[in-house]
Amino acid sequence: MTLTSWLYVEAKWSDNVNCGGEKERLKEKTLAEAEPEAFYIFAKSFNKKEEGCFDLADLERLIELYKL
């Protein structure tokens, strides 16, 4: 990732989020001139997790790990 890389992130604070579907919608919102490095979705929980999907339990583990 470089200083000019783009990250697209969206928070869906609901349960049983469809991560793949939300990532596709997020991709549709990207700027035409931007080439995103990654897409991330945050939610309370997911009905199916995949890469780039973080739920509240994941966030709690990261906070504990990095003492945030």
Summary of the structure (lengths in Angstrom):
residues: 68
radius of gyration: 13.0
end to end distance: 23.4
largest distance: 37.8
contacts: 156
relative contact order: 0.24
helix: 31%
strand: 34%
